[in-house]
């Protein structure tokens, strides 16, 4: 416990003194963001930048085709994907899909954990997109993005842990720090990336499984159910949650016993978030 408190203090001190290094978006995502801000940018120009990252280009086409399944012609190339999704959604989705690179490498003791975190985010993203399409009027591709970034706050903490390994005695103690601080840090990351507020709030909101609110479903509601209904929901502590008592199920009008993993399109959507080689 003493060591856990040491690392907790390290993270809090880094936050308080603005020394916590927030992750920077990959170059292709930064370039797309800069281009979208120009009035004279074209779909062809954006597509040309995205195509420089073939794996990212493939994933974007897959996402656009999941949208095409709800009506419209199949997307065959990146330019068509950009046109179908629109410039703003393309910018956000490129950012979300590109962050896979940030979870790819680390110290030997950390790399497996980083990859596991990304796989869980992809799993939740696929479930969120299916739920949004089937049960809400929310934009399904934005719901997918909310799933991809719902736990983004773990990344800066894990990177800090990489340089302060001596302050961590046990992975369970690291988990405690992540549970407490990742939500707040996740919001900071998304704000730094200029994500819309409806997504910036997701890292702080989705863990509150007892939260109830008036009005239409929010992306945080979709992510809550996606976490519980995906493979992630079979892990501790989520497996112990009484799903019938989670207000988000009523908000989405979803039966707690439903198997999202068996819903139409789930497998294809899961694939859209995976590296092209997967």
Secondary structure in CASP SS format (residue, H / E / C, confidence):
PFRMAT SS
TARGET T0000
AUTHOR 0000-0000-0000
METHOD secondary structure of the structure
MODEL  1
X C 1.00
X H 1.00
X H 1.00
X H 1.00
X H 1.00
X H 1.00
X H 1.00
X H 1.00
X H 1.00
X H 1.00
X H 1.00
X H 1.00
X H 1.00
X H 1.00
X H 1.00
X H 1.00
X C 1.00
X C 1.00
X C 1.00
X C 1.00
X C 1.00
X C 1.00
X C 1.00
X C 1.00
X C 1.00
X C 1.00
X H 1.00
X H 1.00
X H 1.00
X H 1.00
X H 1.00
X H 1.00
X H 1.00
X H 1.00
X H 1.00
X H 1.00
X C 1.00
X C 1.00
X C 1.00
X C 1.00
X C 1.00
X C 1.00
X H 1.00
X H 1.00
X H 1.00
X H 1.00
X H 1.00
X H 1.00
X H 1.00
X H 1.00
X C 1.00
X C 1.00
X C 1.00
X H 1.00
X H 1.00
X H 1.00
X H 1.00
X H 1.00
X H 1.00
X H 1.00
X H 1.00
X H 1.00
X H 1.00
X H 1.00
X H 1.00
X H 1.00
X H 1.00
X H 1.00
X C 1.00
X C 1.00
X C 1.00
X C 1.00
X C 1.00
X C 1.00
X C 1.00
X C 1.00
X C 1.00
X H 1.00
X H 1.00
X H 1.00
X H 1.00
X H 1.00
X H 1.00
X H 1.00
X H 1.00
X C 1.00
X H 1.00
X H 1.00
X H 1.00
X H 1.00
X H 1.00
X H 1.00
X H 1.00
X H 1.00
X H 1.00
X H 1.00
X H 1.00
X H 1.00
X H 1.00
X H 1.00
X H 1.00
X H 1.00
X H 1.00
X C 1.00
X C 1.00
X C 1.00
X C 1.00
X H 1.00
X H 1.00
X H 1.00
X H 1.00
X H 1.00
X H 1.00
X H 1.00
X H 1.00
X H 1.00
X H 1.00
X H 1.00
X H 1.00
X H 1.00
X H 1.00
X H 1.00
X H 1.00
X H 1.00
X H 1.00
X H 1.00
X H 1.00
X H 1.00
X H 1.00
X H 1.00
X H 1.00
X H 1.00
X H 1.00
X H 1.00
X H 1.00
X C 1.00
X C 1.00
X C 1.00
X C 1.00
X H 1.00
X H 1.00
X H 1.00
X H 1.00
X H 1.00
X H 1.00
X H 1.00
X H 1.00
X H 1.00
X H 1.00
X C 1.00
X C 1.00
X C 1.00
X H 1.00
X H 1.00
X H 1.00
X H 1.00
X H 1.00
X H 1.00
X H 1.00
X H 1.00
X H 1.00
X H 1.00
X H 1.00
X C 1.00
X H 1.00
X H 1.00
X H 1.00
X C 1.00
X C 1.00
X C 1.00
X H 1.00
X H 1.00
X H 1.00
X H 1.00
X H 1.00
X H 1.00
X H 1.00
X H 1.00
X H 1.00
X H 1.00
X H 1.00
X H 1.00
X H 1.00
X H 1.00
X H 1.00
X H 1.00
X H 1.00
X H 1.00
X H 1.00
X H 1.00
X H 1.00
X H 1.00
X C 1.00
X C 1.00
X C 1.00
X C 1.00
X H 1.00
X H 1.00
X H 1.00
X H 1.00
X C 1.00
X H 1.00
X H 1.00
X H 1.00
X H 1.00
X C 1.00
X C 1.00
X C 1.00
X C 1.00
X C 1.00
X C 1.00
X C 1.00
X C 1.00
X C 1.00
X C 1.00
X C 1.00
X C 1.00
X C 1.00
X H 1.00
X H 1.00
X H 1.00
X H 1.00
X H 1.00
X H 1.00
X H 1.00
X H 1.00
X H 1.00
X H 1.00
X H 1.00
X C 1.00
X H 1.00
X H 1.00
X H 1.00
X H 1.00
X C 1.00
X C 1.00
X C 1.00
X H 1.00
X H 1.00
X H 1.00
X C 1.00
X C 1.00
X H 1.00
X H 1.00
X H 1.00
X C 1.00
X H 1.00
X H 1.00
X H 1.00
X H 1.00
X H 1.00
X H 1.00
X C 1.00
X C 1.00
X C 1.00
X C 1.00
X C 1.00
X C 1.00
X C 1.00
X H 1.00
X H 1.00
X H 1.00
X C 1.00
X C 1.00
X C 1.00
X H 1.00
X H 1.00
X H 1.00
X H 1.00
X H 1.00
X H 1.00
X H 1.00
X C 1.00
X C 1.00
X C 1.00
X C 1.00
X C 1.00
X C 1.00
END
